[in-house]
Amino acid sequence: MSQHDPRLGLLIRLSQLGIVFTVAVILMGAFTRLMDAGLGCPDWPGCYGQWVVPGASVVDSHASAMPLDPLKAWLEMIHRYLATMLGGLVLVMLALGWPRRRRPAYPWRLTLGLLAVIALQGSFGAFTVTLKLWPQVVTLHLLGGLAVMLMFLWLHLRLRQSTASPRPLGRPLPPLSRWWSIAALLLVLQLALGGWTSSNYAGIACQGFPTCNGQWLPAMDWSEGFHLTQQVGPNYLHGQLHADARTTIHLAHRLGALALGVSLILLAARHWRAPRLRPWLGSMLAAYGIQAGLGIANVVWWLPLGLALAHTAGAVLLALTMALAAWQAKMSLPLPAIVHRPQGEGRCAMP
């Protein structure tokens, strides 16, 4: 693909816009949840059967019989509008990439995968409302949003590489070391724990830091705190778990943060001598430090709205910096050698 291809340049810009747009959708979703507006519209995809927040006469005749809070309803609908626009952006990218779909260097499958994940996200959005903020679905909805953001980022990097790098995209790169795999797994688990903590309203289940409610080992209930097959409903707004179960979830989130921090430090120490990677590893560690500080501040100051939203933004920043560091590490790996085989056994093969 030529670096002077205007359509390819447009795709690069659209993928970059997709990253920014997805971050906005994630933060808008977090703000909607923090404002207790997740059920601001009792149905899906409309609001009381309408595509905009309706008036009192429509609300009174709606089958849900839920009272209208205009602010919460508009927050929920704006979140849906933004998510729909994000799906439209991917469709535009698919249309622009269609003529290039058979080129080995073009990330066509990644674009298709992105559309599939966004469609799945739409279903999670619907279930979030119809299942009345069931924590399992709310947590998956958060993880799905982060997955969409990282897929946009990876697509953007692949498209940029096709114009700026002599490295042939048609040849697969060797995988990263197990250090990266462990850190990535712990990051996903910690993000899931963060979503589980939020969806079960366990953010202030522990008062004080580093102890929890004045104890190093408070009363906990692991079976109830992580009862993933709990019944659905009737309504999970403000949570349904008892105090010991929420304490368990909160402490698990703290322990997950500690494990993730140790893994990131070990990962950075393993690759710190690589000059090309050092700035990215430093950014990753800085993002983790900011996120850990925000988590502590939220506990100490009882989860104020601004800090709670900043904590979600910190999770986004940490995921982005780690993905960028992983990309740089992957680009630093040598390409696999091409093994030339005798005539009759194929022209060449990769080990």
C-alpha positions, -999 to 999 in steps of 0.1 A, spaced: 0 0 0 14 34 -10 20 59 18 5 85 -6 -28 67 -9 -54 93 3 -80 67 12 -55 49 34 -47 82 51 -84 87 58 -86 52 73 -57 61 96 -74 93 108 -107 74 113 -90 48 134 -75 75 155 -109 91 158 -122 58 169 -98 56 198 -108 90 210 -145 83 205 -144 50 224 -127 67 253 -155 93 253 -181 65 252 -164 46 281 -162 78 303 -198 87 294 -209 53 304 -190 56 337 -205 90 344 -240 76 336 -234 48 361 -220 71 388 -251 94 384 -273 63 390 -287 69 355 -282 33 342 -320 28 343 -328 64 334 -347 48 304 -364 16 314 -364 1 279 -340 -3 250 -331 9 224 -355 38 229 -366 57 260 -401 50 270 -406 38 235 -393 70 219 -360 79 202 -356 110 224 -365 115 260 -403 120 259 -427 142 278 -448 133 308 -478 122 289 -459 95 271 -441 84 303 -474 80 321 -488 57 294 -457 35 292 -459 0 305 -429 3 328 -447 27 352 -413 41 361 -412 78 369 -391 100 346 -360 117 357 -351 139 327 -314 144 336 -308 106 341 -328 98 310 -308 122 288 -275 109 302 -285 74 293 -297 83 258 -266 104 250 -245 74 259 -265 53 235 -263 79 207 -225 80 211 -222 42 210 -244 41 179 -222 67 162 -191 46 171 -207 16 153 -214 38 123 -177 48 122 -166 12 120 -191 6 91 -175 36 72 -141 20 78 -153 -13 65 -166 4 33 -133 22 28 -113 -10 34 -134 -33 12 -112 -28 -19 -81 -36 1 -96 -67 19 -75 -92 -1 -42 -75 4 -20 -95 29 -8 -63 46 -43 -49 52 -58 -56 86 -92 -66 72 -99 -94 97 -92 -70 126 -117 -45 112 -143 -73 109 -135 -84 145 -140 -48 157 -174 -47 142 -183 -80 158 -172 -68 192 -192 -35 189 -223 -55 179 -217 -77 211 -213 -45 231 -247 -33 218 -263 -65 231 -246 -60 265 -260 -25 265 -295 -39 260 -290 -65 287 -277 -39 311 -312 -23 310 -334 -53 305 -317 -72 333 -318 -42 356 -280 -36 360 -271 -72 367 -235 -70 378 -223 -98 355 -235 -79 324 -224 -45 336 -188 -58 342 -188 -75 307 -200 -42 292 -171 -23 307 -146 -49 295 -162 -49 261 -157 -11 259 -121 -14 268 -117 -42 242 -132 -19 215 -108 9 224 -77 -14 223 -88 -29 190 -91 6 175 -56 13 188 -42 -19 173 -59 -12 140 -45 24 140 -10 11 146 -13 -16 119 -25 10 94 3 35 103 29 7 101 18 0 65 29 34 55 58 42 78 76 9 83 97 -12 59 88 -42 80 66 -65 58 32 -69 74 24 -101 55 49 -120 77 38 -128 113 59 -115 141 71 -139 169 50 -137 201 61 -117 231 76 -133 261 56 -148 289 63 -117 310 40 -98 288 14 -125 289 13 -126 327 11 -88 329 -17 -87 303 -37 -114 321 -34 -96 354 -45 -64 338 -76 -80 324 -84 -96 358 -79 -63 375 -101 -45 351 -127 -71 356 -124 -68 394 -128 -30 390 -160 -35 370 -172 -61 396 -164 -37 424 -183 -8 407 -213 -29 396 -218 -43 431 -213 -8 447 -184 -20 468 -161 11 462 -164 22 498 -170 -11 514 -136 -7 530 -130 25 549 -94 36 554 -61 26 538 -41 3 539 -63 -14 564 -100 -21 558 -124 -8 584 -96 -6 609 -86 -43 603 -60 -61 582 -83 -91 578 -120 -80 582 -150 -103 580 -155 -115 544 -178 -137 524 -160 -150 493 -188 -174 482 -214 -146 481 -190 -119 469 -181 -139 438 -213 -157 433 -214 -154 395 -246 -173 391 -267 -152 414 -303 -147 404 -313 -119 380 -332 -90 395 -354 -76 406 -332 -45 404 -294 -41 411 -293 -3 414 -272 4 445 -264 -33 448 -279 -63 465 -250 -79 484 -245 -77 521 -216 -59 537 -192 -88 542 -196 -98 505 -188 -62 493 -158 -61 516 -145 -92 500 -149 -77 465 -131 -45 475 -102 -63 491 -99 -86 461 -96 -55 440 -68 -41 462 -49 -74 461 -53 -75 423 -39 -40 421 -9 -51 441 -3 -82 420 -6 -62 388 19 -36 401 45 -63 409 41 -78 375 45 -45 357 76 -36 378 92 -70 369 82 -66 333 98 -32 331 130 -44 349 132 -73 324 132 -49 294 146 -17 309 179 -19 291 162 -16 257 165 21 248 135 20 224 113 4 251 123 25 281 100 55 275 70 33 269 77 12 300 82 43 320 48 57 308 32 24 317 46 25 352 35 61 356 0 53 345 -1 25 371 11 49 398 -15 74 389 -43 48 389 -31 34 422 -31 69 437 -66 76 424 -78 43 439 -64 52 474 -78 87 471 -113 74 463 -112 52 495 -99 80 517 -123 106 504 -154 83 501 -156 81 463 -164 117 452 -178 119 417 -148 136 401 -123 111 415 -144 81 407 -147 92 371 -109 99 371 -103 64 383 -121 50 352 -100 74 331 -69 60 348 -79 24 339 -83 36 303 -48 53 304 -32 22 319 -47 -1 293 -35 22 265 0 27 277 5 -11 283 -8 -18 248 15 8 233 45 -6 252 36 -41 240 34 -29 204 68 -13 207 82 -45 221 67 -65 193 82 -42 167 116 -45 184 116 -83 179 136 -96 149 116 -111 121 117 -149 119 144 -161 95 132 -174 61 144 -210 56 151 -219 20 143 -255 13 156 -277 -16 137 -276 -48 107 -299 -47 99 -291 -10 85 -256 -16 103 -224 -24 106 -212 12 89 -216 45 89 -199 79 99 -219 110 
